[in-house]
Amino acid sequence: MAASAPLLPSLSPSGGAAHAQEEIKSLAATGSAFDINAVKALIARGDAAAAAGNLAEARRLYDQARDASRRLLGFYRDLSGAFRGLDARIPREMDEKSRQSLEFLVQTNMRLAALFRRQGQPEVAVPLLVEVVKVMSPTSESGRKAYQQLLELNFVATPWYGGAPN
């Protein structure tokens, strides 16, 4: 029986950090869900499936992209917090990656909401749209679009004009 390779890279002074860097690069190269580009690819594949009329596949891919975005968002926020006050470069990087993950989460929520509306399931679209308004704020473009859809669904009755009462 052959011995299996260790799951974690060795961080020994004899090049262990270089080996760890190779592991990180290979993680990004695999297209795993631990990479922003993989989330982007899932969304694109979901768009293609939706355009082809395969709504079940589109939903599956959008759900995967949404889950991956949420996990990445949490990981990036955790790392950012862990390094605050120690090395400003790392929180800045993690905050930027968090913003990207959040944007992909919002895009996925909007696509899923549209898919559910298309399938005649507005009750499933509502929580996704509410989440967009909550995480992006009603003053953002995405927040305004999500609120407008909530208005179209008659979930809310008061129009939002971007802060100016009418």
C-alpha positions in Angstrom: 0.0 0.0 0.0 1.6 3.3 -1.1 1.8 6.2 1.3 -0.5 9.1 0.5 0.8 12.7 0.0 0.1 15.1 2.9 -3.0 17.2 2.4 -1.3 20.4 3.6 1.9 21.8 2.1 4.9 21.9 4.3 5.9 25.3 5.4 9.5 24.4 6.2 12.2 27.1 5.8 13.6 25.1 2.9 11.2 26.4 0.2 7.9 25.6 1.9 6.5 29.1 1.3 7.3 28.7 -2.4 5.5 25.3 -2.4 2.5 27.0 -0.6 2.5 29.6 -3.3 2.4 26.9 -6.0 -0.6 25.4 -4.2 -2.4 28.7 -4.2 -1.7 29.1 -7.9 -2.9 25.6 -8.7 -6.1 26.3 -6.7 -6.9 29.2 -8.9 -5.9 27.3 -12.0 -8.3 24.4 -11.2 -11.4 26.6 -11.6 -12.6 25.6 -8.1 -15.2 27.6 -6.3 -12.5 29.2 -4.2 -11.7 31.6 -7.1 -13.6 34.7 -8.3 -13.1 33.7 -11.9 -14.8 30.4 -11.3 -17.9 32.2 -10.0 -17.8 34.4 -13.0 -17.7 31.3 -15.2 -20.6 29.7 -13.4 -22.7 32.8 -14.0 -21.7 32.8 -17.7 -22.6 29.1 -18.0 -26.0 29.9 -16.2 -26.6 32.7 -18.7 -26.0 30.4 -21.6 -28.3 27.7 -20.2 -31.0 30.3 -19.6 -30.6 31.7 -23.1 -31.0 28.1 -24.4 -34.2 27.7 -22.4 -32.7 25.2 -20.0 -33.9 26.9 -16.9 -33.3 24.0 -14.5 -29.6 24.0 -15.5 -29.4 27.7 -15.3 -30.9 27.6 -11.8 -28.4 24.9 -10.7 -25.4 27.0 -12.0 -26.7 30.2 -10.5 -27.2 28.5 -7.2 -23.6 27.2 -7.3 -22.4 30.7 -8.2 -24.5 32.2 -5.3 -23.2 29.7 -2.8 -19.6 30.1 -3.9 -19.9 33.9 -3.8 -21.3 33.7 -0.2 -18.5 31.4 0.9 -15.8 33.6 -0.7 -17.4 36.7 0.8 -17.2 35.2 4.3 -13.6 34.0 3.9 -12.4 37.3 2.6 -14.1 39.2 5.4 -12.7 36.9 8.0 -9.2 37.3 6.7 -9.6 41.0 6.4 -10.6 41.2 10.1 -7.8 38.9 11.2 -5.2 41.2 9.7 -6.6 44.6 10.6 -4.1 46.6 12.5 -1.3 44.2 11.6 -0.7 44.7 7.9 -2.9 47.1 6.0 -2.1 45.5 2.6 -4.0 42.3 3.4 -7.2 43.9 4.6 -7.2 46.1 1.5 -6.8 43.1 -0.7 -9.4 41.1 1.1 -11.8 44.1 1.1 -11.5 44.4 -2.7 -12.1 40.7 -3.1 -15.1 40.9 -0.8 -16.5 43.7 -3.0 -16.1 41.5 -6.0 -17.7 38.6 -4.3 -20.6 40.7 -3.2 -21.1 42.0 -6.7 -21.3 38.5 -8.0 -23.7 37.5 -5.3 -25.9 40.4 -6.3 -25.7 39.5 -10.0 -26.6 36.0 -9.2 -29.5 37.0 -7.0 -30.9 39.2 -9.8 -30.5 36.5 -12.4 -32.2 33.9 -10.1 -35.0 36.4 -9.3 -35.6 36.9 -13.1 -35.6 33.2 -13.6 -38.2 32.6 -10.9 -40.3 35.4 -12.3 -40.1 33.8 -15.7 -41.2 30.6 -14.2 -44.2 32.2 -12.5 -42.7 31.9 -9.0 -42.6 35.5 -7.7 -42.7 34.3 -4.1 -39.2 32.7 -4.6 -37.9 35.9 -6.3 -38.9 38.2 -3.4 -36.3 37.1 -0.8 -33.5 37.3 -3.4 -34.5 40.9 -4.3 -34.8 41.9 -0.7 -31.3 40.6 -0.1 -30.0 42.8 -3.0 -31.6 45.9 -1.5 -30.3 45.0 1.9 -26.6 44.3 1.0 -26.3 47.0 -1.7 -28.6 49.7 -0.2 -31.5 51.2 -2.1 -29.4 54.0 -3.4 -27.2 51.8 -5.5 -28.1 50.9 -9.1 -28.6 47.2 -8.1 -30.7 48.2 -5.1 -32.9 50.5 -7.1 -33.4 47.7 -9.8 -34.3 45.2 -7.1 -36.7 47.5 -5.4 -38.3 48.3 -8.7 -38.9 44.6 -9.3 -40.4 44.3 -5.8 -42.8 47.1 -6.8 -43.6 45.3 -10.1 -44.4 42.2 -8.1 -46.7 44.2 -5.7 -44.6 43.1 -2.8 -44.1 46.8 -2.0 -46.5 49.7 -2.9 -44.4 52.8 -2.4 -42.2 53.8 -5.4 -38.6 54.7 -4.7 -37.2 57.7 -6.5 -33.7 57.6 -5.2 -34.2 59.6 -2.1 -36.3 62.5 -3.3 -39.9 62.2 -2.1 -42.5 62.6 -4.9 
